[in-house]
Amino acid sequence: MSLGQQLHPHLPFLRRYARALTGSQAHGDAYVRATLEAIVAAPDEFPRDVDARLGLYKTFHAIWSSSHIEDSPVSVSGDDHEAIARARLARITPLPRQALLLTAMEGFTTEDTGYLIEMDATDVETLVNEALAEIEAQTRAKVLIIEDEPIIAMDIETIVRDLGHDVTAIAVTRDEAVREAMAERPGLVLADIQLADDSSGIDAVKDILAEFSVPVIFITAFPERLLTGERPEPTFLITKPFQRSTVKAAIAQALFFDEATAPA
């Protein structure tokens, strides 16, 4: 099997990680593109002593780290997300967020995460705890949950409240979701894809976004269906069945890049 064939299944998830890390589809995709260009240009330098996925993320991190050191040689244009991220990064360094996302969202072990960011497992755990504490301290929001499965909805509500946020409503259909969003404007939306009356959470989100801007985290059992390479795509998504830590990480990241909660 060629290197390209080995890497292909992992690309949608690297794109997810890159977008969550940067807070932008354009920025995240630019870093992934630069990573692939680096691999094509020097395939012999690709890490061969680890599995393909770990090697892919290792190469990405080399690009990510060098871009910060060298003042972003990757060509990405400025936008609102970048300004928000820079304001927040004045308080939180990128390394703890990388550790949080790699473990909670991407599912790497602390040992593998340590390999990727060149730290030992104990230090990775410290970074994860630091990221959660610092990011959560900066972000408080009203959250609309769009989920038709009662047990899952209750679980998500508990996670949201444990993080210190308020839940405005739990909607189970498209129409109900839009109605609740208009009644009390949320600062974050957590949306399932398939709803109770066979309506679409995607359509509900489109209706809401037509009225006002709000960060959205999609919940789906098939994340690759939303990461097809066609635009627009969600910046934040979590996969069913999910871990509580994954939901916490996604919420923290979505609010991290939200203008309404950006530090002055």
Backbone as numpy.savetxt, mean C-alpha at the origin, in Angstrom:
# Nx Ny Nz CAx CAy CAz Cx Cy Cz
13.73 -22.58 -16.96 12.88 -21.39 -16.96 13.76 -20.14 -16.96
13.45 -19.19 -17.85 14.24 -17.97 -17.94 14.02 -17.09 -16.72
14.93 -16.13 -16.51 14.79 -15.22 -15.39 13.51 -14.40 -15.52
13.20 -13.99 -16.75 11.98 -13.22 -16.97 10.74 -14.00 -16.56
10.71 -15.28 -16.89 9.57 -16.13 -16.52 9.47 -16.30 -15.01
10.61 -16.37 -14.34 10.62 -16.50 -12.89 10.10 -15.24 -12.21
10.43 -14.09 -12.78 10.07 -12.82 -12.15 8.64 -12.38 -12.45
8.11 -12.79 -13.58 6.82 -12.30 -14.05 5.69 -12.42 -13.01
5.53 -13.56 -12.33 4.42 -13.66 -11.36 4.52 -12.69 -10.18
5.72 -12.20 -9.93 5.94 -11.34 -8.76 5.80 -9.85 -9.07
5.72 -9.49 -10.34 5.70 -8.08 -10.71 4.47 -7.33 -10.21
3.25 -7.91 -10.29 2.10 -7.15 -9.75 2.26 -6.79 -8.28
2.89 -7.69 -7.53 3.03 -7.45 -6.10 4.17 -6.48 -5.79
5.21 -6.50 -6.61 6.26 -5.49 -6.47 5.69 -4.11 -6.78
4.82 -4.04 -7.79 4.18 -2.76 -8.12 3.30 -2.29 -6.98
2.58 -3.21 -6.37 1.77 -2.86 -5.20 2.65 -2.28 -4.10
3.75 -2.95 -3.82 4.66 -2.51 -2.76 5.25 -1.14 -3.09
5.68 -0.97 -4.34 6.30 0.29 -4.74 5.32 1.45 -4.63
4.07 1.20 -4.98 3.06 2.26 -4.91 2.74 2.61 -3.46
2.65 1.59 -2.61 2.39 1.86 -1.20 3.56 2.60 -0.57
4.77 2.25 -0.98 5.96 2.88 -0.41 6.06 4.35 -0.82
5.73 4.64 -2.08 5.86 6.01 -2.58 4.58 6.81 -2.47
3.43 6.12 -2.35 2.14 6.81 -2.28 1.62 7.25 -3.62
2.17 6.72 -4.71 1.78 7.18 -6.04 1.95 6.07 -7.06
0.96 5.91 -7.93 1.08 4.93 -9.01 2.22 5.30 -9.95
2.31 6.57 -10.31 3.35 7.01 -11.24 4.74 6.80 -10.65
4.93 7.20 -9.40 6.24 7.05 -8.77 6.58 5.58 -8.58
5.63 4.81 -8.06 5.90 3.41 -7.83 6.25 2.68 -9.11
5.49 2.92 -10.16 5.76 2.25 -11.43 7.10 2.68 -12.02
7.49 3.93 -11.77 8.78 4.41 -12.27 9.93 3.65 -11.63
9.82 3.40 -10.33 10.87 2.64 -9.64 10.90 1.18 -10.09
9.72 0.60 -10.32 9.68 -0.78 -10.80 10.28 -0.86 -12.21
9.94 0.11 -13.04 10.50 0.14 -14.39 12.03 0.26 -14.36
12.53 1.10 -13.48 13.98 1.26 -13.34 14.62 -0.03 -12.85
13.91 -0.75 -11.98 14.42 -2.03 -11.48 14.54 -3.04 -12.61
13.51 -3.14 -13.44 13.54 -4.08 -14.55 14.60 -3.70 -15.57
14.77 -2.42 -15.82 15.81 -1.96 -16.74 17.19 -2.33 -16.23
17.39 -2.23 -14.92 18.67 -2.59 -14.33 18.94 -4.08 -14.47
17.89 -4.90 -14.30 18.05 -6.35 -14.44 18.37 -6.72 -15.88
17.67 -6.11 -16.83 17.92 -6.38 -18.25 19.33 -5.95 -18.65
19.77 -4.81 -18.12 21.08 -4.28 -18.48 22.22 -5.12 -17.91
21.99 -5.73 -16.74 23.06 -6.51 -16.11 22.49 -7.77 -15.45
22.03 -8.73 -16.24 21.40 -9.93 -15.68 22.34 -10.75 -14.81
23.64 -10.69 -15.08 24.61 -11.46 -14.29 24.72 -10.94 -12.86
24.27 -9.69 -12.63 24.35 -9.11 -11.30 23.11 -9.41 -10.46
22.11 -10.05 -11.05 20.91 -10.38 -10.30 21.24 -11.42 -9.24
20.77 -11.24 -7.99 21.09 -12.18 -6.91 20.62 -13.60 -7.25
21.56 -14.53 -7.27 21.23 -15.91 -7.62 21.26 -16.83 -6.40
21.65 -16.30 -5.25 21.75 -17.12 -4.06 20.47 -17.12 -3.23
19.43 -16.45 -3.74 18.12 -16.41 -3.07 17.05 -16.69 -4.12
15.79 -16.86 -3.67 14.73 -17.13 -4.65 14.46 -15.88 -5.49
13.76 -16.07 -6.61 13.58 -15.00 -7.58 12.86 -13.80 -6.99
11.84 -14.04 -6.17 11.08 -12.92 -5.60 11.96 -12.08 -4.68
12.72 -12.74 -3.84 13.60 -12.02 -2.93 14.66 -11.24 -3.72
15.19 -11.86 -4.77 16.17 -11.17 -5.60 15.59 -9.96 -6.30
14.32 -10.07 -6.73 13.65 -8.95 -7.40 13.49 -7.78 -6.44
13.02 -8.05 -5.24 12.84 -6.97 -4.25 14.19 -6.40 -3.82
15.23 -7.24 -3.78 16.56 -6.76 -3.43 17.05 -5.77 -4.48
16.83 -6.09 -5.73 17.23 -5.18 -6.81 16.44 -3.88 -6.74
15.14 -4.00 -6.47 14.30 -2.80 -6.32 14.85 -1.92 -5.21
15.21 -2.51 -4.08 15.71 -1.72 -2.96 17.03 -1.05 -3.26
17.84 -1.68 -4.08 19.09 -1.04 -4.49 18.78 0.22 -5.30
17.80 0.15 -6.18 17.38 1.32 -6.97 16.78 2.37 -6.05
15.89 1.95 -5.17 15.21 2.87 -4.24 16.23 3.60 -3.37
17.17 2.86 -2.78 18.15 3.46 -1.88 19.06 4.44 -2.61
19.52 4.04 -3.79 20.44 4.92 -4.52 19.72 6.17 -5.01
18.43 6.08 -5.28 17.70 7.25 -5.75 17.58 8.29 -4.65
17.44 7.84 -3.40 17.39 8.79 -2.28 18.75 9.41 -2.05
19.79 8.59 -2.14 21.14 9.10 -1.90 21.55 10.10 -2.97
21.14 9.81 -4.22 21.57 10.63 -5.34 20.49 11.60 -5.81
19.55 11.91 -4.93 18.52 12.90 -5.24 17.65 12.48 -6.41
17.14 11.26 -6.30 16.12 10.74 -7.23 16.51 10.81 -8.70
17.48 10.00 -9.16 17.79 9.98 -10.58 16.67 9.39 -11.41
15.79 8.58 -10.80 14.64 8.06 -11.52 13.73 9.22 -11.87
13.31 9.29 -13.10 12.51 10.43 -13.55 11.07 10.28 -13.13
10.69 11.03 -12.10 9.31 11.06 -11.64 8.92 12.49 -11.40
7.75 12.88 -11.88 7.32 14.26 -11.74 6.70 14.49 -10.38
6.75 15.73 -9.90 6.19 16.07 -8.61 4.67 16.08 -8.65
4.02 15.78 -7.51 2.57 15.85 -7.42 2.20 16.07 -5.96
0.90 16.12 -5.67 0.45 16.37 -4.31 0.94 15.29 -3.36
0.93 14.03 -3.81 1.38 12.95 -2.95 2.83 13.15 -2.54
3.66 13.59 -3.47 5.07 13.78 -3.17 5.25 14.86 -2.12
4.51 15.95 -2.23 4.61 17.02 -1.25 4.16 16.54 0.13
3.08 15.77 0.16 2.58 15.23 1.41 3.61 14.27 2.01
4.14 13.41 1.17 5.12 12.44 1.66 6.35 13.14 2.23
6.82 14.17 1.56 8.00 14.87 2.06 7.73 15.52 3.40
6.53 16.06 3.57 6.19 16.66 4.87 6.19 15.61 5.97
5.64 14.46 5.66 5.59 13.40 6.68 6.97 12.79 6.90
7.74 12.63 5.84 9.05 12.03 5.98 10.02 12.91 6.75
9.66 14.18 6.94 10.46 15.03 7.81 10.36 14.52 9.25
9.28 13.76 9.53 9.07 13.21 10.87 9.34 11.72 10.92
9.16 11.02 9.80 9.34 9.57 9.77 10.28 9.21 8.63
11.36 8.52 8.93 12.31 8.11 7.89 11.74 6.94 7.09
12.20 6.75 5.84 11.64 5.68 5.00 11.88 4.28 5.53
12.98 4.05 6.23 13.35 2.69 6.62 12.30 1.98 7.47
11.74 2.63 8.51 10.69 1.93 9.27 9.47 1.58 8.42
9.10 2.44 7.49 7.95 2.14 6.62 8.27 0.97 5.71
9.50 0.90 5.22 9.88 -0.24 4.39 9.74 -1.53 5.18
10.22 -1.53 6.41 10.14 -2.73 7.24 8.68 -3.12 7.49
7.85 -2.13 7.74 6.43 -2.38 7.99 5.75 -2.99 6.76
5.97 -2.40 5.60 5.31 -2.88 4.39 5.82 -4.25 3.97
7.13 -4.46 4.08 7.70 -5.74 3.66 7.20 -6.90 4.51
7.01 -6.66 5.79 6.55 -7.74 6.67 5.03 -7.86 6.66
4.34 -6.74 6.86 2.88 -6.79 7.04 2.12 -6.92 5.73
2.56 -6.22 4.68 1.82 -6.25 3.42 2.37 -7.30 2.46
3.69 -7.40 2.35 4.29 -8.32 1.38 4.54 -9.71 1.94
4.46 -9.86 3.26 4.54 -11.19 3.85 5.93 -11.76 3.99
6.95 -10.93 3.88 8.31 -11.42 4.09 8.55 -11.67 5.57
9.38 -12.63 5.88 9.78 -12.86 7.27 10.69 -11.71 7.70
10.88 -11.60 9.01 11.79 -10.57 9.50 13.22 -10.84 9.01
13.57 -12.11 8.84 14.91 -12.45 8.34 15.07 -12.01 6.88
14.06 -12.30 6.05 14.13 -11.88 4.65 14.10 -10.36 4.53
13.28 -9.72 5.35 13.23 -8.25 5.35 14.58 -7.68 5.75
15.21 -8.31 6.72 16.56 -7.88 7.11 17.54 -7.99 5.96
17.42 -9.06 5.17 18.27 -9.21 3.98 18.03 -8.08 2.99
16.76 -7.72 2.81 16.42 -6.70 1.83 16.90 -5.31 2.23
16.82 -4.99 3.52 17.21 -3.65 3.96 18.51 -3.66 4.75
19.18 -4.82 4.74 20.52 -4.97 5.33 20.53 -4.66 6.83
19.64 -5.36 7.55 19.58 -5.25 9.01 19.26 -6.64 9.57
19.51 -6.84 10.87 19.16 -8.15 11.44 17.68 -8.15 11.85
17.16 -9.34 12.14 15.73 -9.52 12.37 15.24 -8.72 13.58
16.04 -8.64 14.62 15.64 -7.88 15.81 15.44 -6.41 15.48
16.35 -5.86 14.68 16.24 -4.46 14.29 15.02 -4.24 13.40
14.68 -5.22 12.57 13.49 -5.12 11.72 12.24 -5.01 12.58
12.14 -5.84 13.60 10.98 -5.79 14.50 10.87 -4.43 15.19
12.00 -3.87 15.57 12.01 -2.55 16.19 11.52 -1.50 15.22
11.96 -1.58 13.97 11.54 -0.63 12.95 10.04 -0.72 12.68
9.51 -1.93 12.63 8.07 -2.11 12.40 7.27 -1.45 13.50
7.65 -1.69 14.74 6.95 -1.07 15.87 7.07 0.44 15.84
8.23 0.93 15.46 8.44 2.39 15.36 7.55 2.99 14.29
7.47 2.32 13.14 6.65 2.84 12.05 5.19 2.90 12.43
4.69 1.83 13.03 3.28 1.81 13.44 2.97 2.92 14.44
3.83 3.08 15.42 3.60 4.09 16.45 3.64 5.50 15.88
4.63 5.78 15.05 4.80 7.14 14.54 3.76 7.51 13.50
3.46 6.58 12.60 2.48 6.88 11.56 1.07 7.01 12.15
0.73 6.11 13.05 -0.60 6.17 13.66 -0.79 7.43 14.48
0.30 7.93 15.08 0.21 9.15 15.87 -0.11 10.36 15.00
0.28 10.30 13.73 0.07 11.43 12.82 -1.30 11.40 12.14
-1.95 10.28 12.14 -3.14 10.13 11.29 -4.35 9.66 12.09
-5.41 10.43 12.05 -6.69 10.06 12.64 -7.77 10.37 11.61
-8.72 9.48 11.44 -9.69 9.70 10.37 -11.03 9.06 10.70
-12.07 9.52 9.97 -13.37 8.87 9.95 -13.37 7.89 8.77
-13.76 6.66 9.04 -13.62 5.59 8.04 -14.98 5.02 7.66
-15.22 4.93 6.35 -16.40 4.25 5.82 -15.97 2.86 5.37
-16.65 1.83 5.88 -16.37 0.45 5.50 -17.45 -0.03 4.55
-17.05 -0.52 3.39 -17.98 -1.08 2.41 -17.70 -2.58 2.33
-18.50 -3.37 3.02 -18.25 -4.80 3.15 -19.56 -5.51 3.49
-19.90 -6.53 2.70 -21.20 -7.20 2.89 -21.14 -8.45 3.75
-19.95 -8.91 4.12 -19.84 -10.08 4.98 -19.73 -9.61 6.43
-20.75 -9.89 7.27 -20.82 -9.32 8.62 -19.59 -9.59 9.48
-19.08 -10.82 9.46 -17.94 -11.16 10.32 -16.71 -10.38 9.90
-16.48 -10.31 8.58 -15.33 -9.56 8.08 -15.49 -8.08 8.40
-16.72 -7.56 8.21 -16.97 -6.15 8.50 -16.70 -5.83 9.97
-17.12 -6.72 10.86 -16.88 -6.51 12.28 -15.39 -6.55 12.61
-14.69 -7.46 11.96 -13.25 -7.57 12.17 -12.55 -6.29 11.73
-12.92 -5.79 10.54 -12.32 -4.56 10.02 -12.65 -3.38 10.94
-13.90 -3.33 11.39 -14.30 -2.24 12.29 -13.47 -2.25 13.57
-13.23 -3.44 14.12 -12.42 -3.54 15.33 -11.00 -3.04 15.09
-10.42 -3.44 13.95 -9.08 -2.99 13.60 -9.02 -1.47 13.49
-10.01 -0.92 12.79 -10.05 0.53 12.57 -10.16 1.27 13.90
-11.04 0.81 14.76 -11.23 1.47 16.06 -10.01 1.29 16.96
-9.37 0.12 16.88 -8.17 -0.11 17.68 -7.04 0.84 17.28
-7.05 1.28 16.03 -6.04 2.22 15.55 -6.37 3.66 15.95
-7.53 3.86 16.57 -7.89 5.19 17.03 -8.77 5.97 16.08
-9.25 5.31 15.01 -10.12 5.98 14.05 -11.59 5.75 14.40
-12.47 6.56 13.82 -13.91 6.39 13.98 -14.48 5.74 12.73
-15.51 4.92 12.90 -16.22 4.30 11.77 -17.53 5.05 11.56
-17.70 5.66 10.40 -18.92 6.41 10.12 -20.09 5.48 9.81
-19.81 4.38 9.12 -20.88 3.43 8.76 -20.26 2.18 8.15
-21.05 1.10 8.12 -20.70 -0.11 7.39 -21.77 -0.31 6.33
-21.42 -0.14 5.07 -22.36 -0.25 3.96 -22.19 -1.61 3.28
-23.33 -2.19 2.83 -23.27 -3.52 2.21 -23.65 -3.50 0.73
-24.09 -2.36 0.21 -24.41 -2.23 -1.21 -23.81 -0.93 -1.75
-23.80 -0.83 -3.07 -23.28 0.38 -3.72 -24.09 1.61 -3.32
-25.40 1.52 -3.42 -26.26 2.67 -3.11 -26.11 3.10 -1.66
-26.04 2.12 -0.76 -25.89 2.45 0.66 -24.55 3.11 0.92
-23.51 2.63 0.26 -22.17 3.19 0.44 -22.15 4.66 0.02
-22.73 4.95 -1.13 -22.75 6.33 -1.62 -23.59 7.20 -0.68
-24.71 6.69 -0.26 -25.58 7.46 0.65 -24.87 7.77 1.96
-24.18 6.80 2.53 -23.48 7.01 3.80 -22.32 7.99 3.62
-21.64 7.91 2.48 -20.52 8.82 2.22 -21.00 10.25 2.10
-22.17 10.44 1.50 -22.72 11.78 1.35 -23.25 12.32 2.69
-23.74 11.40 3.55 -24.30 11.81 4.83 -23.21 12.27 5.80
-22.10 11.55 5.82 -20.98 11.93 6.68 -19.69 11.63 5.92
-19.06 12.67 5.46 -17.89 12.52 4.59 -16.74 11.82 5.32
-16.30 10.66 4.82 -15.21 9.94 5.48 -13.84 10.48 5.07
-12.86 10.18 5.89 -11.48 10.51 5.55 -10.74 9.34 4.95
-11.40 8.16 4.93 -10.83 6.95 4.36 -11.96 5.99 4.04
-11.84 5.28 2.92 -12.82 4.26 2.53 -12.12 2.92 2.41
-12.68 1.90 3.07 -12.24 0.52 2.91 -13.32 -0.21 2.14
-13.04 -0.66 0.93 -14.09 -1.16 0.04 -13.82 -2.58 -0.45
-14.79 -3.46 -0.22 -14.79 -4.78 -0.84 -15.18 -4.61 -2.31
-14.91 -5.62 -3.11 -15.23 -5.55 -4.54 -16.64 -6.03 -4.83
-17.00 -7.22 -4.32 -18.31 -7.81 -4.57 -19.22 -7.55 -3.39
-20.38 -6.90 -3.62 -21.26 -6.51 -2.53 -22.54 -7.36 -2.49
-23.37 -7.11 -1.49 -24.49 -7.99 -1.17 -25.48 -8.16 -2.31
-25.80 -7.09 -3.03 -26.82 -7.18 -4.08 -26.19 -7.36 -5.46
-24.98 -7.93 -5.47 -24.21 -8.13 -6.70 -23.76 -6.80 -7.32
-23.86 -5.73 -6.56 -23.30 -4.46 -7.04 -21.80 -4.46 -6.78
-21.12 -3.44 -7.28 -19.66 -3.41 -7.25 -19.15 -2.35 -6.30
-18.21 -2.75 -5.46 -17.54 -1.78 -4.61 -16.73 -0.79 -5.42
-16.23 -1.24 -6.57 -15.47 -0.34 -7.45 -16.37 0.78 -7.95
-17.60 0.43 -8.35 -18.55 1.45 -8.82 -18.94 2.39 -7.69
-19.09 1.84 -6.48 -19.42 2.69 -5.34 -18.33 3.70 -5.10
-17.09 3.26 -5.17 -15.95 4.16 -4.97 -15.90 5.22 -6.07
-16.17 4.82 -7.30 -16.18 5.80 -8.40 -17.23 6.88 -8.15
-18.39 6.47 -7.67 -19.45 7.43 -7.36 -19.03 8.39 -6.26
-18.38 7.86 -5.25 -17.93 8.70 -4.13 -16.84 9.66 -4.58
-15.88 9.16 -5.34 -14.78 10.00 -5.80 -15.24 11.07 -6.78
-16.38 10.86 -7.40 -16.93 11.89 -8.29 -17.41 13.10 -7.49
-17.66 12.89 -6.19 -18.15 13.97 -5.33 -17.04 14.64 -4.54
-16.07 13.86 -4.07 -14.95 14.43 -3.32 -13.80 13.44 -3.30
-12.61 13.95 -3.01 -11.40 13.13 -2.99 -11.23 12.49 -1.62
-10.92 11.20 -1.61 -10.70 10.48 -0.36 -9.82 9.27 -0.66
-8.86 8.95 0.21 -8.06 7.74 -0.02 -8.90 6.49 0.11
-8.59 5.49 -0.72 -9.39 4.26 -0.77 -8.45 3.05 -0.69
-8.86 2.08 0.12 -8.17 0.79 0.15 -9.16 -0.26 -0.33
-8.83 -0.96 -1.41 -9.69 -2.02 -1.91 -9.34 -3.34 -1.24
-10.36 -4.16 -1.03 -10.20 -5.48 -0.44 -10.66 -6.50 -1.47
-9.82 -7.46 -1.80 -10.17 -8.43 -2.83 -9.42 -9.72 -2.63
-10.02 -10.81 -3.06 -9.34 -12.10 -3.02 -8.43 -12.28 -4.23
-8.52 -11.36 -5.20 -7.74 -11.49 -6.43 -7.07 -10.17 -6.78
-6.01 -9.79 -6.04 -5.37 -8.49 -6.27 -4.80 -8.33 -7.68
-4.39 -9.46 -8.28 -3.80 -9.36 -9.62 -4.81 -8.85 -10.65
-6.10 -8.98 -10.37 -7.13 -8.50 -11.30 -7.20 -6.97 -11.31
-6.71 -6.36 -10.23 -6.70 -4.90 -10.15 -5.34 -4.32 -10.51
-4.36 -5.18 -10.74 -3.01 -4.73 -11.09 -2.66 -5.27 -12.47
-3.40 -4.81 -13.45 -3.29 -5.33 -14.81 -2.35 -4.52 -15.69
-1.92 -3.36 -15.23 -1.11 -2.48 -16.07 -1.95 -1.43 -16.76
-3.28 -1.55 -16.66 -4.17 -0.54 -17.23 -4.43 0.55 -16.20
-4.55 1.77 -16.67 -4.76 2.90 -15.76 -6.22 3.32 -15.77
-6.77 3.86 -14.67 -6.09 3.98 -13.37 -6.16 2.68 -12.58
-5.24 2.52 -11.64 -5.22 1.37 -10.77 -5.19 1.83 -9.32
-5.64 0.97 -8.39 -5.60 1.38 -6.98 -4.17 1.43 -6.46
-3.87 2.45 -5.68 -2.57 2.52 -5.04 -2.52 1.57 -3.86
-3.64 1.44 -3.13 -3.67 0.63 -1.92 -4.69 -0.49 -2.04
-4.27 -1.72 -1.76 -5.20 -2.83 -1.72 -4.67 -3.90 -0.79
-5.58 -4.66 -0.20 -5.22 -5.78 0.64 -5.94 -7.02 0.12
-5.41 -8.18 0.46 -5.89 -9.42 -0.10 -6.64 -10.24 0.94
-7.79 -10.78 0.53 -8.52 -11.74 1.38 -7.98 -13.15 1.15
-7.87 -13.97 2.20 -8.04 -13.61 3.61 -6.86 -12.78 4.08
-7.12 -11.81 4.94 -6.06 -10.89 5.32 -5.65 -11.07 6.77
-4.44 -10.63 7.06 -3.96 -10.56 8.44 -4.31 -9.18 9.00
-4.56 -9.12 10.28 -4.86 -7.83 10.90 -3.72 -6.84 10.70
-2.50 -7.33 10.76 -1.34 -6.44 10.58 -1.31 -5.86 9.17
-1.81 -6.63 8.19 -1.85 -6.14 6.81 -2.82 -4.98 6.68
-3.99 -5.10 7.29 -4.98 -4.02 7.26 -4.42 -2.79 7.95
-3.79 -2.97 9.09 -3.20 -1.85 9.82 -2.16 -1.14 8.97
-1.31 -1.91 8.30 -0.27 -1.31 7.47 -0.86 -0.53 6.31
-1.89 -1.10 5.67 -2.51 -0.43 4.53 -3.20 0.88 4.96
-3.89 0.83 6.10 -4.55 2.04 6.60 -3.52 3.10 6.91
-2.46 2.71 7.59 -1.41 3.67 7.94 -0.81 4.31 6.70
-0.56 3.50 5.68 0.05 4.04 4.46 -0.91 4.94 3.69
-2.18 4.53 3.59 -3.15 5.33 2.85 -3.32 6.70 3.50
-3.40 6.72 4.83 -3.56 7.98 5.53 -2.26 8.76 5.56
-1.15 8.05 5.49 0.16 8.70 5.47 0.28 9.68 4.30
-0.30 9.29 3.16 -0.20 10.11 1.97 -1.45 10.94 1.70
-2.38 10.99 2.67 -3.60 11.75 2.47 -3.38 13.21 2.83
-3.77 14.10 1.93 -3.54 15.54 2.13 -4.24 16.06 3.37
-5.43 15.53 3.68 -6.21 16.05 4.79 -5.54 15.84 6.14
-4.68 14.82 6.23 -4.01 14.55 7.49 -2.53 14.88 7.45
-2.10 15.55 6.38 -0.69 15.91 6.26 -0.31 16.94 7.31
0.90 16.83 7.89 1.33 17.79 8.88 1.56 19.14 8.27
1.31 20.18 9.03 1.48 21.54 8.52 2.94 21.87 8.35
